[in-house]
């Protein structure tokens, strides 16, 4: 098998395939499963020390420009709604 090891932003990784910051990286259980499955790294959901519990119903909102509908999408889910001890447990 080919050696895919690399360094990304100074972080050594067994391969360049990382799980993005998204629901699959929102808690320790999922992150642990990703590493066991062979992913090279994980970009954890943004963590806060004591984040307010905010559940944005629509995770994505459309962006309009000069009357054009659906010019792009905006991700509204910016931080984990779980306390730090829950995220890391």
C-alpha positions as CSV (number, residue, x, y, z in Angstrom):
1,X,0.0,0.0,0.0
2,X,1.2,3.5,-0.8
3,X,2.4,5.8,2.0
4,X,-0.1,8.7,2.1
5,X,1.2,10.3,5.3
6,X,1.4,14.1,5.2
7,X,1.6,17.2,7.3
8,X,-1.3,19.6,7.2
9,X,-0.8,23.0,9.0
10,X,2.0,21.4,11.0
11,X,-0.1,18.4,12.1
12,X,1.3,15.0,11.0
13,X,-1.4,12.8,9.5
14,X,-1.5,9.2,8.3
15,X,-3.3,10.3,5.1
16,X,-4.8,13.6,3.7
17,X,-8.5,12.5,4.1
18,X,-10.1,14.4,7.0
19,X,-13.6,14.6,8.3
20,X,-14.9,18.2,7.9
21,X,-16.5,20.3,10.6
22,X,-20.0,19.0,10.4
23,X,-22.5,16.7,12.3
24,X,-20.1,13.7,11.9
25,X,-17.5,15.6,14.0
26,X,-19.8,17.0,16.6
27,X,-19.0,14.6,19.5
28,X,-16.2,12.4,20.8
29,X,-18.0,9.2,19.9
30,X,-18.2,10.1,16.2
31,X,-14.6,11.4,16.1
32,X,-13.4,8.1,17.7
33,X,-15.3,6.1,15.1
34,X,-13.7,8.2,12.3
35,X,-10.2,7.5,13.5
36,X,-11.0,3.8,13.9
37,X,-12.4,3.8,10.3
38,X,-9.0,5.1,9.0
39,X,-9.7,8.8,8.5
40,X,-6.4,10.9,8.7
41,X,-7.9,13.7,10.9
42,X,-11.0,15.5,12.0
43,X,-11.9,19.1,12.1
44,X,-14.0,19.2,15.2
45,X,-17.2,21.2,15.4
46,X,-16.4,24.7,16.9
47,X,-16.3,24.2,20.6
48,X,-17.2,26.8,23.3
49,X,-16.6,26.7,27.1
50,X,-20.2,27.3,27.9
51,X,-22.1,27.8,24.6
52,X,-25.7,28.9,24.7
53,X,-28.1,26.2,23.6
54,X,-29.2,27.4,20.2
55,X,-30.8,25.1,17.7
56,X,-31.1,26.8,14.4
57,X,-34.0,25.1,12.6
58,X,-32.8,25.7,9.1
59,X,-29.2,24.9,8.9
60,X,-28.7,26.5,5.5
61,X,-30.0,29.7,4.1
62,X,-30.0,30.8,0.5
63,X,-28.0,33.9,-0.6
64,X,-29.5,36.2,-3.2
65,X,-27.6,38.7,-5.3
66,X,-29.1,41.3,-7.6
67,X,-32.4,39.5,-7.7
68,X,-30.9,36.2,-8.5
69,X,-32.3,33.4,-6.4
70,X,-30.0,30.8,-4.9
71,X,-26.7,32.4,-5.8
72,X,-25.2,30.4,-2.9
73,X,-25.7,28.8,0.4
74,X,-24.8,30.0,3.9
75,X,-24.2,27.5,6.8
76,X,-25.9,28.9,9.9
77,X,-24.6,26.1,12.3
78,X,-21.5,27.7,13.6
79,X,-20.9,26.2,17.1
80,X,-21.7,23.0,18.9
81,X,-24.7,23.3,21.2
82,X,-23.1,20.9,23.7
83,X,-21.0,21.9,26.7
84,X,-17.3,21.2,26.4
85,X,-17.3,18.2,28.9
86,X,-20.1,16.5,26.8
87,X,-18.2,17.0,23.5
88,X,-15.0,15.5,24.9
89,X,-16.6,12.7,26.9
